[in-house]
Amino acid sequence: MKHATKLLTITSVLVLVFIVAFPLFTVTADAAAVLESPAAATASVGDSFEILARGRGGFRVDNREDFLANCKTRMSLQFLIARQGERGVLLEVLAGDLSLNDTIFSFDDGAGFAGRPQDERLNGTIVFGFRINMTGPQGESAQLEFIGRVRRTEDNGPFLFMKGRLTIGEVIFVFAQIGRIHRV
């Protein structure tokens, strides 16, 4: 019974995040404050950054009670600011990889966005998202999609909270990660 309660809670949180997070793609953003650090305030087109993140996830199943977050995830993502717009910036993926336990997927190409929502309900949090084409260990094609928020902490600076999915053919893997961003 204890495991069923945990699984139901995890599944409910993931469903709630997807319901709340996907509308964030349509939220307007201000390009003036895309990244949190003072050094990033001077970021311009061509500047590159790296995200290092860890998390957990599992394969999506039809029955929510069968969901189990049993895989550890690690991600390294290098990107640059490709274009600045009125309401945010567009990001271009340079390199990176995602590992599920010991299986490593290499990033081929991808794009993303970042911006500060003007919606007051989001409390000034910076939102970002990526869609990345990847290659698996046996040469199979996969696609990674995730969205996230930057949350500021008093003692440790900004953290990135991300939710996403990895699609490999018909199989869908969902995950949640926490990470940091660094200027390269």
N, C-alpha and C positions, 0 to 999 in steps of 0.2 A: 504494500500500500504506500510505503514511504517513497519508493522509486516512481510509482505512478503519479504521485503528487508533484514530485520534482519535474518529471517529464511534462506534465500538464502546465506547470508554471513556466518552464522554459519555452514551451511551444506558444503559450499565450503571449509571453513577452516578445517573441520573434514576430508573431502575427501582428501585434500592436505596433511594433516598430515599423514593419512594412506598410501598414495602413497609414501611419503618421508620416513616415519618412518619404515615401514616393511623391506625395504632393509638394515636398520641398523643391523638387526639380522645377516647379513653375513659379516659385517665390522669387520676387525681384531682389536684387542684391546691389550693393554699393561697392565699386571696384577700389575705392580709396583705402579700404582696410581689409584686404583679402587675407592676410596672414597676421598673426598675433604679435610677434616679437618686434622690438624697435628696429632691428636690422632689416626686417622684412618690409617695413613701412617704406623703405627706399627701393624695394624690388621693382624691377622693370622687365620689359620684354627681353627674353634671352637668358634671364637668371635661372639657375637650376637649383633644385631642392631634392631631398631624399626623405622618404617616409620609412621608418622601421617600426613594425608592429607584430604583436602576438595575440593569439586568441584561441577559441575553441569553436567547433562546429560539428555538423553531422549531415548525413544524407537525408534529404526531404522524403518523407513517405506520405501516403494517402491518409493513414490513420495517425492522428496526432499522438495517441498514447504510445505508438511504436517509435517515435522520434527519440534519438539518443545522441547527445553531443559528446561523441567519443573520440574525436580527432583533434589533435593540437595543430594550430596553424601558425605560420611565420611568414611575414611578407617584407620584402625589400623593394621599394619602388622609387626610381629616379625619374624626375620629370622637369620640364622647364615651362616658363610662362611663354606661351606662343603668341597670344594677342590679348590686348586689354580692350574691354568694351565699356559701354555706359554703365552696365549693371553687374559687372564681374569680369573675371579673366578666364581665358581658355587655356588649358594646360595640355602639353604634349608629352606622352610617355617616351622616355629614352631607353630604359632598361629596367630589369628587375626580375624577381621570381616569387612564387608562392609555394610553400611546402605544406602538405597535408601529411602529418606524421613524417614518414620518410620519402614520400613521393613529391618530386619537385617539378613544378611547371614553370617554364621560362616565358617571359613576356616578349611578344613579337612587336606589336604596335598598339597604340591606344590613345584616347583623348579623355580630357576631364574638364571640370569647371570648378571655380571657387568664387565665393562672394558672401557679403554680409546681408542677411535678409532685412527688409524694412518692416516686416511683420512684427509688431510689438510682442506677440505671444512667444516668440523665439528668443527674446531677451538679448538681442544683439549677438547671438552666437554665429560664428562663421560656419557656413555649410560648404561641402565639396562633394564631388562624385567623380567616378571614373568608369569607363568601359574599355576593357583591355582584351585583345586577342592573344591567346597563349598556345604554347606547344607542350604536350605532356612528355613523359619519359620514353614512351614508345612511338613518338611522333604524332600522336592524336591531337586534333584541334580542340581547343576549349575556349570559353569566353567567361571573363570575370567582370562582374558589375558590383559596385559598392558605393554607398553614400556614407557621409559622416558629418560630424560636428567637431568644432574645436571648443574645448572647455578649459577655462583658465582656473588654475589652482593657486592658492596663496603661496605655498612653500615650494612647489615643484614646477611652476610655469605651466604652459599650455600642454594639454593632452588631446589626442585625436581619438574619438570614439566612432567606430565604423561597423556597419552591418552590410552584408552582401550575399551574393550567391555566385557559385562557379557552376557552369553548365558544361558537361562533357557528354556529347551526344544526347541521349534521353535522360541521363542521370543529372540530378540537381543537388548540389551540396550548398548548404547555408551555413553562415558563420558570423561571429561577432569578434571584433578585435579592438585592442587599445594600443596606441603607439605615440610616437613623437615625430616631429618634422625638423629637419636640419638643412641649412643652406650648404650646398656643395661647392 
